[in-house]
Amino acid sequence: MQAKQLKSALIMGASGLVGASLLEVILSKGDYTEVIVVLRRSIDLKYDKKVKIIVIADFEALDLHGEDLFADDVFCCLGSTMKKAGSKSAFEKSDLSYPLKIATINQKNPNFKNYLIVTAQGANKQSLFYYNRVKGRCEQSLLALNLPGLKVFRPTLLLGVRIEKRWGEFFFKFLIQAVSIPLKLVGISTFWSINAATVADAMLKVAMNEKKHTVFYNVKEMIQLNQQ
């Protein structure tokens, strides 16, 4: 009987909507022998021994942890809002600087295979919207690193149960769900909402594929992956 291949995953943003779903699906599938979870503060996670929790209160210190953050597959689910971040500079650190930093750290990892990141539909460094500009700048900066396998997931409105309340999203969910059915019928996927668990499932399936190239996934493609 062939021994199971040793394979590790690193999750950044495991306390968020997509990250929490991703951790759950990864552990339920058992494809990884080690799962590294990076958090800003310690929380009680009653998982099996394969989970290694690293608490880094200040992500400016990510570089100091070096090889502790090495993994075959790196899942970046970091993301904030201007309100939560408190300033443009703090928002750019969360959604641009830190994702780049963790990718750069793993470039020194000889076993690094995939960098999978959640950005946003409409990400474009030329966008009129600041949020989408930052996401676009992040994508372009990651492309410039020539990573072995860059996989970019661009969801629209994420559905799921958040710990923190975002009242703007709460209102918009009702609006988007009201028009989503006719939009799907005419094939306009740009405005679809998507469940965080669907994004997480798509990310894991793509990671298991292990193809070393750059691919962007929109909402329609993530839903199709979920149905396979």
C-alpha positions as CSV (number, residue, x, y, z in Angstrom):
1,M,0.0,0.0,0.0
2,Q,1.4,3.4,-1.0
3,A,2.1,5.8,1.8
4,K,0.1,9.0,2.0
5,Q,2.1,11.9,0.6
6,L,3.0,14.5,3.1
7,K,1.3,17.8,2.2
8,S,0.7,21.0,4.1
9,A,-1.7,23.9,3.9
10,L,-1.4,27.4,5.3
11,I,-4.6,29.5,5.9
12,M,-4.4,33.2,6.4
13,G,-7.7,34.7,7.6
14,A,-9.2,31.5,9.1
15,S,-11.4,33.5,11.4
16,G,-13.2,35.2,8.5
17,L,-16.2,34.1,6.4
18,V,-14.3,32.2,3.7
19,G,-11.4,31.2,5.9
20,A,-13.5,29.5,8.5
21,S,-15.4,27.6,5.8
22,L,-12.1,26.6,4.2
23,L,-10.6,25.3,7.4
24,E,-13.8,23.2,8.0
25,V,-13.8,21.7,4.5
26,I,-10.0,21.0,4.5
27,L,-10.3,19.1,7.8
28,S,-13.4,17.2,6.6
29,K,-11.6,16.0,3.4
30,G,-8.3,15.0,5.0
31,D,-6.1,15.9,2.0
32,Y,-3.4,17.6,4.1
33,T,-1.2,16.0,6.8
34,E,-0.6,19.5,8.4
35,V,-2.8,22.6,8.4
36,I,-1.1,25.8,9.6
37,V,-3.6,28.5,10.8
38,V,-2.3,32.0,11.3
39,L,-4.4,34.2,13.7
40,R,-3.9,37.5,15.3
41,R,-5.2,36.2,18.7
42,S,-5.5,32.8,20.2
43,I,-8.9,31.1,20.0
44,D,-10.1,27.7,21.1
45,L,-10.1,25.4,18.1
46,K,-10.8,21.8,19.1
47,Y,-9.4,20.1,16.0
48,D,-7.1,17.1,15.5
49,K,-3.4,17.2,15.9
50,K,-2.7,18.1,12.3
51,V,-3.7,21.7,13.0
52,K,-0.9,24.0,14.0
53,I,-2.0,27.4,15.3
54,I,0.5,30.3,15.0
55,V,-0.6,33.5,16.8
56,I,0.9,36.7,15.3
57,A,-0.6,39.7,16.9
58,D,1.0,42.1,14.5
59,F,1.3,40.9,10.9
60,E,4.1,43.4,10.3
61,A,6.1,40.7,12.0
62,L,5.2,38.0,9.5
63,D,8.8,38.0,8.2
64,L,10.1,37.0,11.6
65,H,8.4,33.7,11.4
66,G,10.0,32.6,8.2
67,E,9.9,28.8,7.6
68,D,7.1,28.4,10.2
69,L,4.9,29.8,7.5
70,F,6.0,27.5,4.7
71,A,3.4,25.3,3.1
72,D,2.8,23.4,-0.1
73,D,-0.5,25.3,-0.6
74,V,-1.1,28.8,0.8
75,F,-4.7,30.0,1.1
76,C,-5.0,33.7,1.6
77,C,-8.5,34.7,2.8
78,L,-7.5,38.0,4.3
79,G,-10.0,40.8,3.8
80,S,-11.4,43.8,5.5
81,T,-13.6,46.9,5.0
82,M,-12.7,50.6,5.3
83,K,-14.9,50.8,8.4
84,K,-13.3,47.8,10.1
85,A,-9.8,48.8,9.1
86,G,-10.3,52.4,10.2
87,S,-8.1,54.0,7.5
88,K,-6.9,53.6,4.0
89,S,-3.4,52.7,5.2
90,A,-4.7,50.0,7.5
91,F,-7.0,48.6,4.8
92,E,-4.2,48.4,2.3
93,K,-2.0,46.5,4.8
94,S,-4.8,43.9,5.3
95,D,-5.8,43.5,1.6
96,L,-2.5,44.3,-0.2
97,S,0.6,44.3,1.9
98,Y,0.1,41.2,4.0
99,P,-1.1,39.0,1.2
100,L,2.0,39.9,-0.8
101,K,4.2,39.4,2.3
102,I,3.0,35.8,2.9
103,A,3.5,35.0,-0.9
104,T,7.0,36.4,-0.8
105,I,7.9,34.4,2.3
106,N,6.9,31.2,0.6
107,Q,8.9,31.9,-2.5
108,K,11.8,30.7,-0.4
109,N,10.0,27.4,0.2
110,P,11.2,24.6,-2.1
111,N,7.9,22.7,-1.7
112,F,5.7,25.7,-2.5
113,K,3.1,24.7,-5.1
114,N,0.0,27.0,-5.0
115,Y,-1.0,30.4,-3.8
116,L,-4.8,30.7,-3.7
117,I,-6.3,34.1,-2.8
118,V,-9.7,35.6,-2.5
119,T,-10.0,39.0,-4.1
120,A,-13.2,40.5,-5.6
121,Q,-15.3,40.6,-8.7
122,G,-14.3,43.9,-10.4
123,A,-10.8,43.9,-9.0
124,N,-8.9,46.4,-11.2
125,K,-6.1,48.8,-10.3
126,Q,-7.8,51.3,-12.7
127,S,-11.3,51.0,-11.1
128,L,-13.2,54.1,-10.0
129,F,-13.9,52.3,-6.7
130,Y,-11.1,52.4,-4.1
131,Y,-11.9,48.9,-2.8
132,N,-11.6,47.3,-6.3
133,R,-8.4,49.4,-7.0
134,V,-6.7,47.9,-4.0
135,K,-7.8,44.4,-4.9
136,G,-6.6,45.0,-8.5
137,R,-3.2,46.2,-7.2
138,C,-2.9,43.1,-5.1
139,E,-3.6,40.9,-8.1
140,Q,-1.1,42.7,-10.3
141,S,1.6,42.6,-7.6
142,L,1.1,38.8,-7.1
143,L,1.3,38.3,-10.9
144,A,4.7,40.1,-10.9
145,L,6.1,37.6,-8.4
146,N,5.8,34.8,-10.9
147,L,4.5,32.3,-8.3
148,P,4.6,28.6,-9.2
149,G,0.8,28.4,-9.1
150,L,-1.3,31.5,-8.6
151,K,-5.1,30.9,-8.3
152,V,-7.3,34.0,-7.9
153,F,-10.9,33.7,-6.8
154,R,-13.2,36.7,-7.5
155,P,-16.5,36.4,-5.6
156,T,-19.2,39.0,-5.6
157,L,-21.3,39.4,-2.4
158,L,-20.4,36.7,0.0
159,L,-23.2,34.9,1.9
160,G,-22.8,33.3,5.2
161,V,-22.9,34.0,9.0
162,R,-20.3,36.6,10.0
163,I,-19.2,37.2,13.6
164,E,-19.2,40.9,13.0
165,K,-22.3,42.6,11.5
166,R,-22.0,44.6,8.3
167,W,-25.3,46.4,7.9
168,G,-24.6,47.6,4.4
169,E,-24.1,44.0,3.3
170,F,-27.1,42.9,5.3
171,F,-29.4,45.2,3.3
172,F,-27.7,44.4,0.0
173,K,-28.1,40.7,0.5
174,F,-31.9,41.1,0.3
175,L,-31.6,43.2,-2.8
176,I,-29.2,40.9,-4.6
177,Q,-31.1,37.8,-3.7
178,A,-34.3,39.3,-5.0
179,V,-32.8,39.9,-8.5
180,S,-30.4,36.9,-8.6
181,I,-32.9,34.4,-10.0
182,P,-33.8,36.4,-13.2
183,L,-30.1,37.3,-13.6
184,K,-29.1,33.6,-13.5
185,L,-31.8,32.8,-16.0
186,V,-30.3,35.2,-18.5
187,G,-26.8,34.2,-17.8
188,I,-25.5,37.4,-16.2
189,S,-23.1,36.0,-13.6
190,T,-21.5,39.3,-12.6
191,F,-24.2,40.1,-10.1
192,W,-24.6,36.7,-8.5
193,S,-24.1,36.4,-4.8
194,I,-22.1,33.3,-3.6
195,N,-22.0,31.4,-0.4
196,A,-18.6,31.5,1.4
197,A,-18.7,27.7,1.7
198,T,-18.9,27.4,-2.1
199,V,-15.8,29.6,-2.5
200,A,-13.9,27.5,0.1
201,D,-14.9,24.3,-1.7
202,A,-13.7,25.6,-5.0
203,M,-10.4,26.7,-3.6
204,L,-9.7,23.2,-2.2
205,K,-10.7,21.5,-5.4
206,V,-8.3,23.8,-7.4
207,A,-5.5,23.2,-4.9
208,M,-5.9,19.4,-5.3
209,N,-5.5,19.8,-9.1
210,E,-1.9,21.1,-8.6
211,K,-1.6,22.6,-12.0
212,K,1.3,25.1,-12.0
213,H,-0.1,28.1,-13.8
214,T,-2.1,31.3,-13.1
215,V,-5.9,31.0,-13.3
216,F,-8.7,33.5,-12.3
217,Y,-12.1,32.1,-11.2
218,N,-15.3,34.1,-11.4
219,V,-18.5,33.3,-9.5
220,K,-19.9,31.1,-12.3
221,E,-16.8,29.0,-12.4
222,M,-16.6,28.6,-8.7
223,I,-20.2,27.4,-8.6
224,Q,-19.5,24.9,-11.4
225,L,-16.5,23.6,-9.5
226,N,-18.7,23.1,-6.5
227,Q,-21.1,21.0,-8.6
228,Q,-18.4,18.6,-9.8
